[in-house]
Amino acid sequence: MRGGWTYIMTNKPRGLLYVGVTNSLHVRVDQHRRGVGSDFCRQYNLHRLVLAERHDHIADAIAREKAIKAWKREWKIRLIEEMNPEWRDLFDFIV
């Protein structure tokens, strides 16, 4: 079974958050950045990848996405800031 990614996009530090899942992170984030990834990301100009978690199985990535979506906003922000305190765009660092 193929692996997957759970990721979070935003428009600015502590801005709007979009939690997603994909099997090809580079392709999916590129879609978001070009405005063809999701209506929500396009509407709110969410182009900055601030969190990416790799999973060996896509089912694990989907479960993690669902769990994070159920979290309070402050928990999501804490998760991002633990891994990416400067809210850098991680797009150029993904393989």
Backbone bond lengths (Angstrom), bond angles and torsions (degrees), N, CA, C in turn:
res aa  C-N    CA-C-N  psi(-1)  N-CA   C-N-CA  omega(-1)  CA-C   N-CA-C  phi
1 M - - - 1.457 - - 1.527 109.47 -
2 R 1.303 116.33 141.47 1.468 121.31 -178.22 1.511 111.02 -75.94
3 G 1.327 114.11 151.99 1.454 120.25 176.96 1.514 111.54 -79.29
4 G 1.323 114.51 -177.80 1.451 119.11 -179.58 1.515 111.75 -157.08
5 W 1.291 115.37 177.73 1.461 123.43 -178.26 1.522 109.74 -130.26
6 T 1.311 115.34 141.54 1.454 122.46 165.63 1.517 104.91 -107.68
7 Y 1.330 117.24 136.85 1.465 118.92 -174.99 1.518 110.65 -145.47
8 I 1.340 114.54 161.44 1.461 121.19 175.96 1.522 108.89 -129.35
9 M 1.333 114.82 130.70 1.463 122.68 176.12 1.525 108.41 -110.04
10 T 1.331 116.41 152.89 1.461 121.35 175.62 1.525 109.22 -149.43
11 N 1.330 115.67 173.32 1.460 120.85 176.97 1.525 112.09 -102.58
12 K 1.349 117.06 -20.54 1.463 122.23 179.47 1.526 107.80 -168.13
13 P 1.326 118.50 164.73 1.463 119.50 177.15 1.526 111.12 -53.86
14 R 1.313 115.52 129.45 1.464 124.19 -179.14 1.530 112.67 60.55
15 G 1.323 115.81 24.23 1.467 120.40 178.35 1.520 111.32 -87.58
16 L 1.331 115.57 -156.15 1.458 120.82 176.71 1.524 109.61 -64.17
17 L 1.329 116.37 146.93 1.461 121.32 -177.68 1.526 110.26 -121.14
18 Y 1.321 115.22 139.90 1.461 122.21 174.58 1.519 106.97 -127.20
19 V 1.325 117.22 123.45 1.461 122.48 178.70 1.516 107.63 -103.61
20 G 1.325 116.07 128.66 1.454 120.03 -178.49 1.513 112.39 -137.62
21 V 1.330 115.11 174.57 1.458 122.86 178.25 1.526 107.95 -140.09
22 T 1.321 116.14 145.04 1.464 120.63 -179.47 1.522 109.71 -158.89
23 N 1.315 116.39 162.65 1.460 119.63 173.08 1.528 110.77 -99.48
24 S 1.324 117.07 -7.20 1.469 121.55 178.85 1.528 108.75 -138.01
25 L 1.314 115.82 90.35 1.464 120.80 -172.93 1.519 112.52 -60.87
26 H 1.305 117.55 -45.80 1.464 120.57 -177.44 1.529 111.17 -59.33
27 V 1.320 116.39 -45.41 1.466 120.93 -179.83 1.525 110.78 -64.61
28 R 1.332 116.59 -45.95 1.465 120.39 -176.56 1.520 111.92 -65.33
29 V 1.322 117.78 -44.29 1.466 120.03 179.78 1.520 109.93 -65.60
30 D 1.323 117.23 -38.78 1.465 120.23 175.83 1.529 110.48 -59.51
31 Q 1.328 117.42 -39.99 1.464 120.60 176.79 1.531 110.89 -61.42
32 H 1.326 116.34 -45.66 1.465 119.49 178.45 1.527 110.65 -59.69
33 R 1.310 116.22 -43.74 1.462 120.34 -176.85 1.531 111.83 -66.13
34 R 1.325 116.90 -29.21 1.468 121.02 178.50 1.519 112.38 -89.50
35 G 1.341 116.96 -1.75 1.455 120.29 177.35 1.510 115.44 83.83
36 V 1.327 117.26 16.79 1.457 120.34 179.11 1.529 112.11 -117.85
37 G 1.327 117.90 9.39 1.462 121.64 -176.74 1.507 113.99 -81.57
38 S 1.305 117.47 -47.69 1.464 121.75 178.21 1.521 107.82 -158.66
39 D 1.309 115.49 152.50 1.467 119.82 178.43 1.522 111.07 -61.73
40 F 1.340 116.95 -40.89 1.462 120.77 -178.58 1.527 111.02 -62.21
41 C 1.326 116.86 -47.86 1.474 120.15 179.48 1.525 111.36 -63.07
42 R 1.322 116.70 -39.61 1.467 119.98 179.29 1.530 110.39 -66.72
43 Q 1.328 117.10 -45.26 1.457 121.21 -177.24 1.527 112.16 -61.48
44 Y 1.333 116.43 -38.75 1.469 119.76 -175.89 1.524 113.52 -105.93
45 N 1.334 117.27 10.57 1.457 123.08 176.37 1.532 112.02 55.63
46 L 1.317 115.74 48.02 1.467 121.37 178.79 1.522 107.85 -87.04
47 H 1.306 116.59 100.25 1.464 122.22 -173.05 1.516 112.95 -123.98
48 R 1.321 117.66 -2.52 1.465 121.11 -175.57 1.530 110.05 -103.03
49 L 1.333 116.81 118.08 1.458 122.26 175.88 1.529 107.87 -82.41
50 V 1.336 116.88 115.92 1.465 119.75 -176.04 1.527 113.57 -113.62
51 L 1.327 117.18 -10.17 1.464 120.20 177.61 1.517 108.84 -152.45
52 A 1.325 116.17 136.61 1.461 121.57 176.25 1.522 107.98 -144.70
53 E 1.318 115.82 125.19 1.455 121.93 178.67 1.530 108.99 -120.37
54 R 1.311 116.59 126.16 1.468 122.64 -179.64 1.522 109.21 -88.68
55 H 1.328 116.26 138.14 1.462 122.52 177.70 1.527 108.79 -128.53
56 D 1.318 116.43 143.25 1.467 120.55 -179.72 1.525 112.67 -68.63
57 H 1.318 116.27 -27.78 1.465 120.95 -178.33 1.524 109.45 -128.15
58 I 1.319 116.72 138.58 1.458 121.09 -178.84 1.531 110.70 -61.22
59 A 1.328 117.50 -32.43 1.460 120.15 178.59 1.534 110.87 -61.94
60 D 1.331 116.90 -35.65 1.466 120.39 177.47 1.530 110.60 -68.53
61 A 1.321 116.22 -38.69 1.465 120.53 178.47 1.531 110.37 -64.85
62 I 1.314 117.08 -40.70 1.463 121.17 179.24 1.522 110.59 -65.57
63 A 1.333 116.49 -42.71 1.473 120.29 178.47 1.526 110.78 -62.60
64 R 1.328 116.53 -41.13 1.466 120.26 179.09 1.529 110.62 -65.90
65 E 1.337 117.61 -41.78 1.465 121.20 177.41 1.527 110.25 -58.08
66 K 1.316 117.42 -47.23 1.463 121.29 -179.42 1.528 110.93 -62.26
67 A 1.328 115.93 -40.30 1.466 119.52 179.49 1.527 110.92 -64.44
68 I 1.330 116.99 -47.33 1.470 120.79 -178.93 1.522 110.57 -63.90
69 K 1.312 117.90 -40.02 1.465 120.51 179.06 1.529 111.47 -60.68
70 A 1.323 117.00 -28.62 1.466 121.10 -179.44 1.527 112.41 -81.99
71 W 1.319 116.93 -12.25 1.468 121.37 -178.28 1.516 111.55 -70.46
72 K 1.318 114.89 159.09 1.461 121.74 169.09 1.527 108.23 -69.39
73 R 1.317 115.58 153.01 1.467 121.19 179.95 1.524 111.98 -55.73
74 E 1.324 117.30 -42.78 1.470 120.66 -177.87 1.523 111.33 -62.08
75 W 1.325 118.14 -32.48 1.467 120.66 177.61 1.526 110.63 -69.10
76 K 1.335 116.43 -39.28 1.466 120.04 177.91 1.520 110.53 -64.13
77 I 1.331 116.15 -42.76 1.466 120.14 178.80 1.529 110.39 -62.85
78 R 1.315 116.73 -41.67 1.471 120.28 178.56 1.523 110.79 -61.89
79 L 1.335 117.45 -42.36 1.461 121.78 178.13 1.530 110.43 -59.74
80 I 1.325 116.60 -47.18 1.466 120.62 179.52 1.525 110.28 -61.49
81 E 1.323 117.00 -47.73 1.463 120.40 -175.29 1.521 113.28 -69.62
82 E 1.330 118.10 -24.08 1.463 120.34 174.16 1.519 111.02 -69.34
83 M 1.313 117.05 -35.80 1.464 121.59 -176.72 1.521 113.34 -98.56
84 N 1.319 117.02 -25.13 1.459 121.70 -174.56 1.541 108.42 -146.67
85 P 1.346 117.06 70.25 1.469 120.34 -173.06 1.523 114.77 -60.49
86 E 1.303 118.45 -24.70 1.464 121.37 -179.21 1.526 112.28 -93.80
87 W 1.305 117.09 2.94 1.465 122.48 -179.53 1.533 111.35 54.35
88 R 1.325 116.60 39.05 1.465 120.86 178.06 1.526 111.07 -66.79
89 D 1.301 115.70 151.06 1.457 121.31 173.06 1.524 107.25 -76.86
90 L 1.310 117.46 115.85 1.452 122.59 -174.76 1.525 113.47 -87.40
91 F 1.310 117.99 0.76 1.460 121.89 -175.76 1.520 112.72 -53.81
92 D 1.319 117.72 -43.86 1.468 120.81 -177.49 1.522 112.75 -73.19
93 F 1.331 118.30 -9.55 1.450 121.67 -177.31 1.520 112.75 -102.27
94 I 1.333 118.34 -7.92 1.461 120.09 -178.98 1.520 110.72 -81.94
95 V 1.298 114.92 150.04 1.468 121.04 -177.67 1.509 110.14 -97.14
